[in-house]
Amino acid sequence: MAGIDKSSIRETVGRILQDTQLVDVHTHVYDPELGPVLLWGIDELVTYHYLIAEVFRARPELDYDKFWAMSKQDQADLIWQELFVKRSPISEACRGVLTVMHALGLDPNASDLKGARSFFKEQTARGYVDKVFKLSGIKKVYMTNDPMDDMERPGWEKGFERDERFMGVLRLDPTFMEWPKSIGKLQAMGYDVEPALSGKTIAGIRKYINDWCDRLDARYMAISLPPTFRYPDKNSTMTTLVEKTLFPSAVERGIPVALMIGARRLVNPGLRLAGDAVGKVNIESIERLATDFADTRLLVTLLSRESMHELCVTSRKFKNITPFGCWWFLNNPSLIREITSMRFELLGLGFIPQHSDARVLDQLIYKWTHSRRIIADVMAEKYADMLDTGRLLTESDIKKDIDLMFDVTL
């Protein structure tokens, strides 16, 4: 049987990965029928919170309140001038904007955003979704759906003809993390809950979860937790809600739970969404959850580089844990390369290499363009090491492996 020559591995892996339509398991992009919650276009792209944090470093005298009082277009113009005109845009967030513009045929050397804005005025939301999916090589995305969001919920309550490329995911941290503030909204939605985590309240939240899983056709449930999260913890309302409502509902419905742990919220409130930071995670809590809910698949991503190594080791011990993606501050080329290599070495093919976490539709283009190249490089290195042992490798082997990791059905 003839196999691939070692000298051609990188080209072959890159070509196959580039030609494969992938599934993005975690995004903040939405079916266009949901209207304003789907963000797209140059002003949304340039005012992404990574770039907002970066512009305050470039202009430390800039007042937070004055910045937030500006229109989005004025914010975008300021960021473009400071980060793309006055300076070389070499950060990963800046590079991402340039990658999108290049893919769309826009001028990344422009002195202003007038040309880009003219291009986007000619686009429709649905037509642009088609364009972005084609350019990014994505065939399906999993959304992040929050019934507590007053902009998103009415669309679901009204109902609409769904685009089958957008899969529902019930996000629960706005309900749990803000308890008891979320009680009023739950009551207004018709659920019988009270501040005390009584049997009535637990039953009311379970009903809320099941009703919205049905409405969304949710393929999994997700929660973002702080690094201080501990399980078990009888003194924590958040942990009690996770233990008594989230996981029993997942068991009952037979769907996975995605745990995204490690964000320290608003360490700098002036930056708003850009003001979050990172903390190390208590791995023992994940191990206990994996033990106590052994029949539930846990999709886990963490925000700390150090915690990612611990997660790899823990995943070797629990078959129901699947690490996924390089989240947020880890979604940078040097760290994607390191984490992906470590996962191959410790877990073989038993992980989901990447998700975009895109908050702006356009970001699917750059996040997958950049990640595909890095992952192809790492896979080629691991295949080359395998060939050194005398093991043969064919194109069908590579295609099979890529489909196994990227064609994710939840």
C-alpha positions in Angstrom: 0.0 0.0 0.0 1.4 3.4 -1.1 1.3 6.2 1.5 2.1 9.9 1.5 5.7 10.9 1.3 7.0 12.8 4.3 7.9 15.8 2.2 4.3 16.2 1.0 2.5 15.9 4.3 2.1 19.6 5.1 0.7 20.4 1.6 -1.7 17.4 1.8 -3.0 18.2 5.3 -3.4 21.9 4.5 -5.3 21.1 1.3 -7.7 18.6 2.8 -8.4 20.8 5.9 -8.9 23.8 3.6 -11.4 21.9 1.5 -13.3 20.4 4.4 -16.5 22.2 5.5 -16.3 22.5 9.3 -18.7 22.8 12.2 -18.1 25.7 14.7 -19.3 24.4 18.1 -19.4 27.7 19.9 -20.2 31.1 18.5 -22.2 34.2 19.3 -23.6 34.6 15.8 -27.2 34.1 15.0 -29.8 33.1 12.5 -30.5 36.3 10.6 -34.2 36.0 11.3 -33.3 37.0 14.9 -32.5 40.5 13.7 -30.3 42.8 15.7 -28.6 40.2 17.8 -26.7 39.1 14.7 -23.8 41.6 14.5 -21.9 42.1 11.2 -20.1 44.8 9.2 -17.0 46.9 9.4 -18.1 49.0 12.4 -19.0 46.0 14.5 -15.7 44.3 13.5 -13.5 47.3 14.3 -15.2 47.9 17.6 -14.8 44.4 18.9 -13.9 44.4 22.5 -10.3 43.2 21.9 -9.7 46.3 19.8 -11.4 48.6 22.4 -9.0 47.3 25.1 -6.1 47.9 22.6 -7.0 51.4 21.7 -7.0 52.5 25.4 -3.4 51.2 25.6 -2.6 53.3 22.5 -4.4 56.3 23.9 -4.1 56.1 27.7 -5.4 59.6 28.2 -8.7 58.6 26.5 -11.6 58.9 28.9 -13.8 55.8 29.3 -17.1 57.7 29.6 -16.3 59.9 26.6 -15.5 56.9 24.5 -18.7 55.1 25.4 -20.7 58.3 24.6 -19.4 58.2 21.0 -21.5 56.6 18.3 -20.3 53.2 17.1 -19.1 54.7 13.8 -17.1 57.3 15.6 -15.6 54.7 17.9 -14.6 52.6 14.8 -13.1 55.7 13.1 -11.0 56.4 16.2 -9.8 52.8 16.5 -9.0 52.6 12.8 -6.9 55.8 13.0 -5.0 54.8 16.2 -4.4 51.1 15.5 -4.4 50.8 11.7 -3.2 54.2 10.4 -0.9 55.6 13.1 0.5 52.2 14.0 1.2 48.9 12.2 -1.7 46.6 13.0 0.3 43.5 14.2 -1.8 42.3 17.1 -3.9 39.2 16.4 -7.1 41.3 16.8 -5.9 43.8 14.2 -4.6 41.1 11.9 -8.1 39.5 12.0 -9.7 42.7 10.7 -7.2 42.8 7.9 -7.8 39.1 7.0 -11.5 39.8 6.7 -11.0 42.9 4.6 -8.6 41.0 2.3 -11.0 38.1 1.9 -13.8 40.5 1.0 -11.7 42.4 -1.5 -11.5 45.6 0.6 -8.4 47.7 1.0 -6.5 47.0 4.2 -4.3 50.0 3.5 -7.2 52.5 3.4 -6.8 55.7 5.4 -10.5 55.5 6.5 -13.5 53.2 6.5 -15.6 54.9 3.9 -15.0 52.3 1.2 -15.7 49.4 3.6 -18.9 51.0 4.8 -20.0 51.5 1.2 -19.5 47.7 0.6 -21.5 46.7 3.6 -24.4 49.0 2.7 -24.9 46.9 -0.4 -25.2 43.7 1.6 -28.2 42.0 3.1 -28.0 40.0 6.3 -28.9 36.7 4.8 -26.8 37.2 1.7 -23.8 38.2 3.8 -24.3 35.1 6.0 -24.0 33.0 2.8 -20.9 34.9 1.8 -19.2 34.5 5.2 -20.0 30.8 5.5 -18.5 30.2 2.1 -15.3 32.2 2.7 -14.8 30.7 6.2 -15.5 27.1 5.0 -18.2 26.6 7.7 -21.3 24.5 7.1 -22.9 24.8 10.5 -22.6 26.9 13.7 -23.8 26.5 17.2 -25.3 29.7 18.6 -25.3 31.0 22.2 -29.0 31.6 23.0 -30.0 33.5 26.1 -33.8 33.8 26.8 -32.9 36.5 29.4 -31.8 38.7 26.5 -34.7 41.2 25.8 -33.4 41.6 22.2 -33.2 37.9 21.4 -36.2 36.4 23.3 -39.0 38.1 21.3 -37.8 36.4 18.1 -38.1 33.0 19.6 -41.5 33.8 21.2 -42.8 35.0 17.9 -41.4 32.1 16.0 -39.6 32.1 12.6 -38.5 29.7 9.8 -35.1 28.6 11.0 -31.9 28.4 9.0 -30.8 24.8 9.5 -27.2 26.0 9.6 -27.7 27.7 13.0 -28.0 25.2 15.9 -29.6 26.2 19.2 -27.7 26.2 22.5 -29.3 27.3 25.8 -26.9 29.6 27.7 -27.6 29.6 31.5 -25.0 31.9 33.2 -27.2 35.0 32.9 -29.8 33.1 34.9 -27.5 31.6 37.4 -24.7 34.1 37.8 -27.1 37.0 38.5 -29.3 35.2 41.0 -31.4 36.5 42.6 -31.6 39.4 40.1 -32.9 37.0 37.5 -35.9 36.0 39.6 -38.0 39.0 38.4 -37.5 38.1 34.8 -38.2 34.4 35.3 -41.4 35.4 37.1 -42.4 37.8 34.3 -41.9 34.9 31.9 -44.4 32.8 33.9 -42.1 30.6 36.1 -42.9 30.1 39.8 -39.6 30.9 41.5 -38.6 32.7 44.7 -35.2 33.8 46.2 -34.9 30.6 48.4 -33.8 27.6 46.4 -36.8 25.7 47.6 -38.3 22.7 45.8 -40.7 25.1 44.1 -37.9 27.2 42.8 -35.9 24.2 41.6 -38.9 22.9 39.8 -39.6 26.3 38.3 -36.0 26.6 36.9 -36.2 23.0 35.6 -39.4 23.9 33.7 -37.7 27.0 32.3 -34.7 25.0 31.1 -36.9 22.3 29.5 -39.3 24.8 27.9 -36.4 26.7 26.3 -34.5 23.6 25.3 -37.6 22.6 23.4 -38.1 26.0 21.9 -34.5 26.3 20.8 -34.1 22.7 19.9 -31.0 23.0 22.0 -28.3 20.6 21.2 -26.4 21.3 24.4 -26.5 23.7 27.4 -23.7 26.0 28.2 -22.6 28.0 31.2 -19.6 30.3 31.7 -18.2 30.1 35.3 -15.7 32.2 37.2 -12.4 30.6 38.4 -13.8 30.6 41.9 -16.4 28.0 41.0 -16.2 25.0 43.2 -18.2 21.7 43.2 -19.5 20.5 45.5 -20.1 23.7 47.5 -23.2 23.7 49.7 -22.8 27.4 50.5 -22.8 28.5 46.9 -26.1 29.4 45.3 -24.5 29.2 41.8 -23.2 25.7 42.5 -26.5 24.6 43.9 -28.3 25.8 40.7 -25.8 23.9 38.5 -26.1 20.8 40.6 -29.9 20.7 41.1 -31.2 22.1 37.8 -28.6 22.2 34.9 -27.2 18.7 35.2 -30.4 16.9 36.1 -32.0 18.5 33.0 -29.0 17.5 30.8 -29.3 13.9 32.1 -33.0 13.8 31.5 -32.7 15.2 28.0 -29.5 13.3 27.1 -27.6 16.4 25.9 -24.1 17.6 26.7 -23.2 20.4 29.1 -20.5 22.9 28.0 -18.5 24.4 30.8 -16.4 27.5 30.0 -14.5 28.4 33.2 -12.0 31.0 34.1 -13.3 34.5 33.3 -12.9 37.1 36.0 -15.6 39.6 35.1 -15.1 43.4 34.9 -11.7 43.7 36.7 -11.8 47.1 34.9 -15.4 48.2 34.8 -14.6 51.2 32.6 -13.8 48.9 29.7 -17.2 47.1 30.0 -17.2 43.9 27.9 -13.5 44.4 27.3 -12.8 44.6 31.1 -12.7 40.9 31.9 -9.5 39.0 32.9 -8.4 35.4 33.4 -8.0 33.1 36.4 -6.8 29.6 37.0 -9.4 26.9 37.4 -10.0 24.3 40.1 -9.7 21.1 38.1 -10.9 18.9 41.0 -14.4 20.5 40.6 -14.5 19.3 37.0 -13.3 15.8 38.0 -16.1 15.6 40.6 -18.8 16.7 38.1 -17.5 14.1 35.6 -17.7 11.5 38.3 -21.2 12.4 39.7 -22.7 12.8 36.2 -20.7 10.1 34.4 -23.4 9.6 31.7 -23.4 13.3 30.7 -20.8 14.5 28.1 -18.9 17.5 29.4 -17.6 19.9 26.7 -14.9 21.9 28.6 -12.8 24.9 27.7 -10.8 26.9 30.1 -9.3 30.4 30.0 -5.9 29.9 31.6 -3.0 28.4 29.7 -1.9 26.5 32.8 -5.4 25.1 33.4 -5.5 23.8 29.9 -2.6 21.4 30.7 -4.4 20.1 33.8 -7.6 19.7 31.7 -5.7 17.5 29.2 -4.5 15.3 32.0 -8.0 15.1 33.5 -9.5 14.3 30.2 -7.3 11.2 29.9 -9.0 9.9 33.1 -12.7 10.7 32.3 -14.2 9.5 29.0 -17.1 11.9 29.3 -14.9 15.0 29.2 -14.1 16.5 25.7 -11.8 19.6 25.6 -12.9 22.0 23.0 -11.3 25.1 21.4 -8.9 27.7 22.4 -11.1 30.2 24.2 -10.8 34.0 24.3 -7.3 35.0 25.5 -6.0 31.6 24.3 -7.2 32.2 20.8 -3.8 33.5 19.6 -1.5 31.7 17.2 1.3 30.9 19.5 -1.0 29.5 22.2 -3.3 27.6 19.7 -0.2 25.9 18.3 1.1 24.9 21.8 -2.3 23.7 23.1 -3.2 21.8 19.9 0.2 20.1 20.0 -0.2 19.2 23.6 -3.7 17.8 23.0 -2.6 15.6 20.1 0.3 14.2 22.3 -1.9 13.5 25.3 -5.3 12.8 23.8 -4.8 11.6 20.3 -7.8 12.7 18.3 -10.1 12.8 21.3 -10.8 16.6 21.4 -12.5 19.3 19.4 -9.5 21.5 18.1 -11.2 24.8 17.8 -14.3 27.0 18.0 -14.4 30.6 16.9 -16.3 32.2 19.8 -17.1 34.8 17.2 -19.3 37.7 18.4 -19.3 39.3 14.9 -20.3 37.2 11.9 -17.3 38.5 9.9 -14.9 37.0 12.5 -15.7 33.5 11.3 -13.5 34.3 8.3 -10.4 35.3 10.1 -10.6 33.0 13.1 -11.0 29.9 10.9 -8.5 31.1 8.3 -5.9 31.5 11.0 -6.7 28.4 12.9 -6.8 26.1 9.9 -3.2 27.1 9.1 -2.0 26.4 12.6 -3.8 23.2 13.1 -2.6 21.9 9.7 1.0 22.7 10.7 0.6 20.8 14.0 -1.1 17.8 12.4 1.6 17.6 9.8 4.3 17.5 12.5 2.5 14.8 14.3 1.9 12.7 11.1 5.6 13.2 10.2 6.6 11.8 13.6 4.3 8.9 13.0 5.9 8.2 9.6 9.3 7.9 11.3 8.0 4.8 13.0 7.3 3.1 9.7 3.5 3.6 9.9 1.9 4.5 6.5 -0.4 7.4 6.0 -2.9 8.0 3.2 -5.1 10.9 2.1 -8.2 8.9 3.3 -6.6 8.6 6.7 -6.2 12.3 7.0 -9.7 13.0 5.7 -11.1 10.5 8.2 -9.2 12.1 11.1 -10.3 15.7 10.2 -13.9 14.6 9.8 -13.7 13.0 13.2 -12.5 16.1 15.0 -14.3 18.9 13.0 -17.6 17.4 11.8 -19.1 17.7 15.2 -22.7 16.6 15.8 -24.0 17.2 19.3 
